């Protein structure tokens, strides 16, 4: 799809002033990072790096160098982040040019190839990246969508996302919003601006670097096995050894209740008040029965946000499409598509 030049006003600026105030909506400051901040790394000068060599001069104001360390080799990396650093070029192919991640970003950013695949499926005019983090998905969406609204409640992560987007040359296609998505969605869902959003992408926090520990209290046997990967947690391996159960028969189920900041059902419901076209990025061991319940568990009531022609569609008639996200021979995550993003349900866009 060829990209059109954006002439319309920002969706955010089109909101009534009282809605902006009710949401506590703030766009990020364009302040530069503190010049005295320490920068770690030998792939760039020890002084605060100027972005002139990487970006057009007008984007230099987005330079976030100094907010977080830049690791040039594994000797500089904290032990808990080493396995993520080893995959740095999968996370950002242009990492060596100066991509920046905070600690949460290292273990939560979507790998670039997967982000590109999701962005291709979510191709539309206006998309909201509800938990943008350090910008992996937002950058990918900027390649396929006309307008990207990237939301995060951390000013540091939002600054890093803008920095990375500038490095990829797409910062001018993304609106970065410092806000809490829950408050944002609750307010936007009751406004006349709802129809201006086509897709919402949800990639909420899974529970931290040890999120799989949350699943070990709900282990089930005899279900579809999760493919083995070398990075399985030690606690899971110990439990398998104690029970004498082969790894490919032991399935730790992740629950939507473990998502932050709300139960996954509530997050999904908030998104559906704005648009029926939603994608959710979930752990590879997600309990798919819970995902199915998102479209079958409301007594057949129609979804909020469905257009007029689809408003009579009962929930039990709707399908969800689950896409496995692989990197080589490793299953990394699942992306669940709803509404018109599902193959065969394209009529929901009409």
Phi and psi in degrees as a GROMACS rama.xvg file:
@    title "Ramachandran Plot"
@    xaxis  label "Phi"
@    yaxis  label "Psi"
@TYPE xy
-71.4381  144.346  UNK-2
-85.3694  130.641  UNK-3
-92.5156  152.352  UNK-4
-72.2017  135.625  UNK-5
-81.5217  120.998  UNK-6
-113.111  -23.1515  UNK-7
-70.1975  153.704  UNK-8
-68.0278  155.835  UNK-9
-56.6935  141.878  UNK-10
-57.1625  -38.2629  UNK-11
-67.8533  -41.4422  UNK-12
-69.5757  -22.145  UNK-13
-80.3429  -10.7154  UNK-14
-68.2826  142.51  UNK-15
-58.1467  146.504  UNK-16
-58.666  -37.3289  UNK-17
-65.2975  -30.5714  UNK-18
-70.5292  -40.1155  UNK-19
-59.9757  -44.1301  UNK-20
-67.1981  -37.519  UNK-21
-64.6469  -33.122  UNK-22
-83.977  -13.2816  UNK-23
63.7191  37.7997  UNK-24
-77.7256  126.877  UNK-25
-134.331  132.729  UNK-26
-86.348  151.116  UNK-27
-65.5674  148.122  UNK-28
-70.84  153.602  UNK-29
-100.628  23.1108  UNK-30
-65.2503  147.705  UNK-31
-81.7261  159.148  UNK-32
-67.0099  154.724  UNK-33
-61.6224  126.843  UNK-34
-65.6049  -20.3244  UNK-35
-87.8563  -4.00766  UNK-36
-65.1938  145.196  UNK-37
-80.8604  138.114  UNK-38
-115.898  126.514  UNK-39
-99.5833  133.537  UNK-40
141.614  144.901  UNK-41
-111.376  7.5057  UNK-42
-85.6007  -0.982837  UNK-43
-148.171  165.729  UNK-44
-59.3259  156.358  UNK-45
-71.6071  -25.1429  UNK-46
-72.9941  163.533  UNK-47
-59.0598  121.558  UNK-48
-73.755  131.178  UNK-49
-82.6548  144.709  UNK-50
-89.2245  1.68451  UNK-51
-55.7591  -33.9833  UNK-52
-77.3985  -14.4896  UNK-53
-110.027  -32.2729  UNK-54
-130.57  158.752  UNK-55
-57.9797  146.363  UNK-56
-52.9786  -33.0102  UNK-57
-68.2116  -12.8658  UNK-58
-100.237  1.80321  UNK-59
-61.2872  -27.4471  UNK-60
-64.3158  -14.1856  UNK-61
-90.5232  1.78361  UNK-62
-63.3103  120.51  UNK-63
-108.225  15.0125  UNK-64
-54.0025  131.577  UNK-65
104.134  -20.0551  UNK-66
-69.398  -35.4493  UNK-67
-139.345  161.069  UNK-68
-68.0598  149.086  UNK-69
-108.839  117.464  UNK-70
-91.9431  120.698  UNK-71
-94.9227  -22.2973  UNK-72
-151.072  164.681  UNK-73
-69.2172  -17.5319  UNK-74
-64.9776  -22.0777  UNK-75
-91.5712  -7.5868  UNK-76
-91.8573  133.843  UNK-77
-57.8308  142.257  UNK-78
-52.3666  -37.2344  UNK-79
-68.2351  -15.1615  UNK-80
-108.21  2.31195  UNK-81
-60.7317  -40.7369  UNK-82
-69.8753  -25.2366  UNK-83
-80.2286  -36.5956  UNK-84
-62.2322  -35.8342  UNK-85
-61.3898  -21  UNK-86
-105.241  17.6999  UNK-87
-56.0376  -37.5912  UNK-88
-77.6946  -16.4654  UNK-89
-79.6631  -32.0016  UNK-90
-71.1254  -50.2111  UNK-91
-137.426  115.414  UNK-92
-63.3264  -22.9401  UNK-93
-102.985  26.5941  UNK-94
-54.3168  -46.1223  UNK-95
-63.0432  -17.5842  UNK-96
-81.8445  -7.02686  UNK-97
126.763  20.9108  UNK-98
-63.8431  142.663  UNK-99
-120.889  137.141  UNK-100
-137.04  139.268  UNK-101
-84.7974  179.716  UNK-102
-59.4343  -44.4033  UNK-103
-63.6134  -36.4572  UNK-104
-62.3449  -35.1062  UNK-105
-60.0108  -39.9434  UNK-106
-102.031  -0.369334  UNK-107
-120.083  -15.8648  UNK-108
-67.1146  142.547  UNK-109
-75.7278  128.053  UNK-110
-53.2131  144.111  UNK-111
-57.6145  -44.2002  UNK-112
-64.3036  -37.3052  UNK-113
-69.0772  -42.2084  UNK-114
-60.3301  -39.0259  UNK-115
-65.2684  -38.7098  UNK-116
-64.2237  -44.8082  UNK-117
-63.9207  -41.0424  UNK-118
-63.4731  -34.6762  UNK-119
-67.2838  -38.6824  UNK-120
-69.7569  -29.6078  UNK-121
-97.4207  16.7429  UNK-122
-53.0042  126.709  UNK-123
-166.998  -172.352  UNK-124
-81.0772  -59.3219  UNK-125
-124.166  125.538  UNK-126
-127.466  142.993  UNK-127
-105.677  124.21  UNK-128
-96.3277  100.542  UNK-129
-71.2372  -27.193  UNK-130
-135.053  75.8285  UNK-131
-73.7361  -20.4861  UNK-132
56.8406  -131.43  UNK-133
-91.7928  10.3468  UNK-134
100.998  6.32462  UNK-135
-56.492  -50.7419  UNK-136
-72.7926  -40.2599  UNK-137
-59.3065  -39.9112  UNK-138
-62.6695  -43.1221  UNK-139
-65.9449  -41.9055  UNK-140
-62.0113  -32.5046  UNK-141
-65.2185  -16.784  UNK-142
-85.3831  -20.1639  UNK-143
-122.621  -13.8618  UNK-144
-116.443  151.93  UNK-145
-72.2147  -35.99  UNK-146
-141.822  132.995  UNK-147
-120.768  127.774  UNK-148
-110.512  110.672  UNK-149
-103.649  119.236  UNK-150
-114.1  137.129  UNK-151
-155.367  150.962  UNK-152
-94.816  5.06182  UNK-153
-108.968  117.899  UNK-154
-63.1907  -31.122  UNK-155
-68.1569  -50.3865  UNK-156
-63.0091  -35.7306  UNK-157
-66.4496  -38.7454  UNK-158
-64.9205  -38.5079  UNK-159
-66.7734  -38.5547  UNK-160
-62.6882  -41.3859  UNK-161
-66.2429  -42.0335  UNK-162
-57.151  -50.1309  UNK-163
-65.9404  -38.4748  UNK-164
-64.4548  -36.8767  UNK-165
-65.3884  -39.6369  UNK-166
-62.483  -35.3263  UNK-167
-84.9055  -3.14512  UNK-168
77.8516  22.782  UNK-169
-124.089  11.9034  UNK-170
-62.0968  -28.3617  UNK-171
-77.2077  -5.98465  UNK-172
-102.859  3.62228  UNK-173
-124.67  134.285  UNK-174
-99.4333  115.776  UNK-175
-95.238  124.055  UNK-176
-122.985  122.033  UNK-177
-85.5767  102.108  UNK-178
-162.662  163.158  UNK-179
-89.898  121.831  UNK-180
-60.4131  -36.2797  UNK-181
-60.383  -48.7485  UNK-182
-65.1453  -40.7031  UNK-183
-58.7038  -48.1438  UNK-184
-68.8549  -40.4985  UNK-185
-62.2678  -36.2837  UNK-186
-78.0773  -46.2157  UNK-187
-64.6414  -33.2292  UNK-188
-65.4461  -17.889  UNK-189
-106.593  6.21797  UNK-190
-101.745  169.881  UNK-191
-79.5492  -0.561196  UNK-192
-87.1804  -4.62648  UNK-193
-51.6923  -46.4188  UNK-194
-64.5694  -9.03931  UNK-195
-84.1373  -6.0627  UNK-196
-104.462  125.969  UNK-197
-90.9271  -46.0256  UNK-198
-136.421  143.845  UNK-199
-119.22  129.281  UNK-200
-106.1  121.969  UNK-201
-107.816  118.343  UNK-202
-132.269  66.6198  UNK-203
-71.8103  158.728  UNK-204
-55.5233  136.956  UNK-205
-88.3625  -10.6111  UNK-206
125.826  14.5159  UNK-207
96.9903  -178.144  UNK-208
-62.5543  -26.3055  UNK-209
-105.942  36.2413  UNK-210
-58.0654  -28.1223  UNK-211
-67.2432  -22.8248  UNK-212
-62.4763  -30.3462  UNK-213
-62.858  -22.4626  UNK-214
-89.8258  -18.0799  UNK-215
-69.7298  -14.5986  UNK-216
-83.1613  -2.77525  UNK-217
-132.083  52.6939  UNK-218
-81.2639  137.511  UNK-219
-129.123  148.732  UNK-220
-112.91  155.244  UNK-221
83.2377  1.41904  UNK-222
-89.4898  176.966  UNK-223
-59.4498  125.973  UNK-224
-73.1271  145.771  UNK-225
-87.1302  128.966  UNK-226
-54.9802  138.576  UNK-227
-66.9742  142.227  UNK-228
-135.673  150.596  UNK-229
-63.9892  -19.3572  UNK-230
-97.1334  24.2032  UNK-231
-62.0927  139.156  UNK-232
-65.0667  151.951  UNK-233
-62.3572  -38.2864  UNK-234
-63.4829  -39.136  UNK-235
-65.8226  -42.3104  UNK-236
-64.6865  -39.2952  UNK-237
-63.7752  -41.3459  UNK-238
-64.7453  -38.4316  UNK-239
-62.8159  -42.6643  UNK-240
-63.6703  -42.0654  UNK-241
-65.0151  -37.4678  UNK-242
-88.5957  -8.57642  UNK-243
64.3385  32.8766  UNK-244
-104.501  129.76  UNK-245
-58.2187  142.968  UNK-246
-58.9009  -36.6793  UNK-247
-77.6803  0.36399  UNK-248
-107.381  -8.27689  UNK-249
-102.884  112.762  UNK-250
-116.684  106.609  UNK-251
-78.694  118.679  UNK-252
-88.9755  126.531  UNK-253
-89.9141  139.608  UNK-254
-107.807  145.094  UNK-255
-59.6688  -21.4847  UNK-256
-66.8117  -18.5295  UNK-257
-85.3486  -9.55453  UNK-258
-68.4538  153.675  UNK-259
-118.186  149.827  UNK-260
-90.2864  -3.0604  UNK-261
-131.359  164.891  UNK-262
-53.3422  141.883  UNK-263
-56.1532  -33.1197  UNK-264
-62.117  -40.5442  UNK-265
-69.5967  -40.4626  UNK-266
-62.0022  -43.5982  UNK-267
-62.4695  -43.6468  UNK-268
-61.8688  -40.6627  UNK-269
-62.6589  -43.4647  UNK-270
-63.8016  -39.6174  UNK-271
-71.8597  -15.1134  UNK-272
-71.6456  -17.8805  UNK-273
-101.828  -41.3574  UNK-274
-155.583  147.723  UNK-275
-79.338  -11.5344  UNK-276
-96.8149  100.423  UNK-277
-130.112  141.42  UNK-278
-124.728  136.587  UNK-279
-124.62  129.616  UNK-280
-99.1527  117.94  UNK-281
-129.733  162.421  UNK-282
-60.7134  154.256  UNK-283
-64.7319  -20.4726  UNK-284
-103.775  24.2476  UNK-285
-61.7157  138.906  UNK-286
-71.0212  108.531  UNK-287
-72.4797  -18.6013  UNK-288
-62.4403  -37.5632  UNK-289
-66.3335  -37.664  UNK-290
-65.1936  -43.0098  UNK-291
-60.9588  -37.4445  UNK-292
-63.889  -21.0708  UNK-293
-62.5785  -28.8179  UNK-294
-110.492  -0.869086  UNK-295
-124.791  -2.71681  UNK-296
-101.334  16.9829  UNK-297
-117.315  36.8243  UNK-298
56.0019  32.462  UNK-299
75.4279  9.93361  UNK-300
-71.9628  146.635  UNK-301
-69.2871  148.894  UNK-302
-71.2859  141.892  UNK-303
-67.144  145.536  UNK-304
95.0765  -11.4557  UNK-305
-71.4651  141.989  UNK-306
-68.0328  170.032  UNK-307
-58.9371  -42.1602  UNK-308
-67.8338  -21.1661  UNK-309
-108.387  -0.602911  UNK-310
-65.7299  -18.4639  UNK-311
-90.4994  0.984444  UNK-312
-70.2446  120.68  UNK-313
-74.8163  150.313  UNK-314
-60.1327  -37.2189  UNK-315
-66.8855  -14.209  UNK-316
-89.9526  -11.1946  UNK-317
-84.5775  147.955  UNK-318
-112.797  156.197  UNK-319
-119.466  140.941  UNK-320
-111.292  127.255  UNK-321
-108.668  123.554  UNK-322
-111.381  125.472  UNK-323
-81.8365  132.423  UNK-324
-104.839  108.722  UNK-325
-106.928  144.291  UNK-326
-123.91  105.415  UNK-327
65.4317  -124.339  UNK-328
-101.304  18.1899  UNK-329
-114.102  127.008  UNK-330
-80.3387  117.686  UNK-331
-95.1347  -39.8063  UNK-332
-167.037  177.835  UNK-333
-124.208  139.772  UNK-334
-114.891  124.709  UNK-335
-107.264  125.622  UNK-336
-108.33  141.159  UNK-337
-131.193  163.106  UNK-338
67.3776  -139.442  UNK-339
-72.8423  -4.82862  UNK-340
-76.7937  -13.5687  UNK-341
-83.9331  134.121  UNK-342
-59.9365  127.522  UNK-343
96.1451  -9.97281  UNK-344
-115.304  24.4601  UNK-345
-61.8765  -23.5111  UNK-346
-62.0271  -17.7649  UNK-347
-67.524  -14.4813  UNK-348
-78.2281  -20.3499  UNK-349
